[in-house]
Amino acid sequence: MVSAKQPAKTILVVEDEPDTSIFLSNLLAANGFCPICASTIVEGLKKAVDGCPDLVIINAMLPGEAGLRLYRSLRCSDRLCHIPIVMLSTVDKSMFYHWPGTRRSPSGRHIPEPEAYLQKPPEADELLAVVNRLCATKG
């Protein structure tokens, strides 16, 4: 739980499935976070640039590889690369890392792994533990 003395940490949720987006938003808000939702890569990138959230949760399987493209865009941005990222996917973690372009940008730059990778649907307790840990380490 977030302390009442600290401002609420902002969590950007980029998820195209309405049920999952509502679940994540309600879970985060009920636990003292300030969720901001986006359903597309364009909307997610704009909200990340405009708001510089404390953490980003991305559906890795957004249509047209948009989840992967958003992840790479955040990691390759000098302004946004420090933001912890949690990837959510129905695809196994090992399969995700074998996806072309997951570990390298188009320019060949190495892209680090996300701070967390959770299978969908995420368990509420597991997701909150990850979010709390990552927000605490961000300071």
C-alpha positions in Angstrom: 0.0 0.0 0.0 1.2 3.5 -0.8 1.9 5.8 2.2 -0.5 8.7 2.6 2.4 11.1 2.9 3.7 10.3 -0.6 1.9 11.3 -3.8 0.3 8.3 -5.5 2.6 6.6 -8.0 1.3 6.9 -11.6 0.9 3.7 -13.5 0.3 3.7 -17.2 -1.7 0.6 -18.4 -1.5 0.0 -22.1 -4.1 -2.7 -22.7 -6.6 -3.2 -25.6 -8.9 -5.7 -23.8 -11.5 -3.6 -21.9 -12.1 -6.3 -19.2 -8.4 -6.5 -18.4 -7.9 -2.7 -18.5 -10.8 -2.2 -16.1 -9.5 -5.0 -13.8 -6.0 -3.5 -13.7 -7.2 0.1 -13.3 -9.5 -0.8 -10.4 -6.9 -3.0 -8.7 -4.3 -0.3 -8.9 -6.6 2.5 -7.8 -7.9 0.4 -4.9 -4.3 0.0 -3.7 -3.3 3.7 -3.7 -1.9 4.1 -7.2 -3.0 6.5 -9.9 -3.7 4.4 -13.1 -3.8 6.0 -16.5 -5.1 3.8 -19.3 -4.4 3.6 -23.0 -5.6 1.1 -25.5 -3.2 1.7 -28.5 0.5 2.2 -29.0 -0.1 5.8 -30.2 -2.1 6.7 -27.1 0.2 4.8 -24.8 3.3 6.6 -26.1 1.7 10.0 -25.9 0.6 9.4 -22.3 4.1 8.2 -21.4 5.7 11.2 -23.0 3.2 13.7 -21.5 3.0 12.1 -18.0 6.3 10.3 -17.5 4.7 7.6 -15.3 6.4 5.8 -12.5 5.7 2.4 -14.1 4.2 1.1 -17.4 2.2 -2.1 -17.8 2.0 -3.2 -21.4 0.0 -6.0 -23.0 2.8 -7.6 -25.1 0.2 -8.9 -27.6 -1.3 -5.6 -28.7 -2.5 -6.0 -32.3 0.2 -5.6 -35.0 3.1 -6.2 -32.6 2.2 -2.8 -31.1 3.1 -4.0 -27.5 6.6 -5.0 -28.6 7.0 -1.7 -30.6 5.8 0.3 -27.6 8.3 -1.5 -25.3 11.1 -0.9 -27.8 10.1 2.8 -28.1 10.2 3.3 -24.3 13.5 1.5 -23.9 15.1 3.5 -26.8 13.9 6.9 -25.5 16.5 8.8 -23.5 13.7 10.4 -21.6 11.7 7.3 -20.9 14.1 4.4 -20.7 14.4 4.6 -16.9 10.7 3.8 -16.4 10.2 0.2 -15.1 8.1 -1.9 -17.5 5.8 -4.9 -16.7 4.9 -7.0 -19.7 1.6 -8.9 -19.6 1.0 -11.7 -22.1 -0.7 -15.0 -22.8 2.6 -16.0 -24.5 5.2 -17.7 -22.3 8.1 -15.6 -21.3 10.7 -17.7 -23.1 8.7 -17.5 -26.3 8.5 -13.7 -25.9 12.3 -13.3 -25.7 12.7 -15.3 -28.9 10.4 -13.0 -30.8 12.3 -11.1 -33.5 13.3 -7.6 -32.3 12.6 -8.2 -28.6 16.2 -7.7 -27.6 17.5 -5.3 -30.3 16.2 -2.0 -31.7 16.1 -1.5 -35.4 19.4 0.3 -35.1 21.0 -2.7 -33.5 21.0 -1.2 -30.0 20.6 -3.8 -27.2 17.3 -3.6 -25.4 17.2 -4.8 -21.8 14.6 -7.2 -20.5 11.5 -5.7 -18.9 11.7 -5.5 -15.1 8.8 -8.0 -14.9 6.9 -10.4 -17.2 3.6 -11.8 -16.0 1.3 -14.3 -17.7 -2.3 -13.1 -18.4 -4.5 -13.1 -16.6 -2.3 -11.9 -13.8 -3.1 -12.8 -10.2 -3.9 -9.7 -8.2 -1.5 -10.4 -5.4 1.4 -11.2 -7.7 0.8 -8.1 -9.8 0.6 -5.8 -6.8 3.7 -7.3 -5.3 5.6 -6.6 -8.6 4.2 -3.1 -8.8 5.0 -2.3 -5.2 8.5 -3.6 -5.6 9.2 -1.7 -8.8 7.7 1.5 -7.5 9.7 1.3 -4.3 13.0 0.8 -6.1 12.2 3.7 -8.4 12.1 6.0 -5.4 
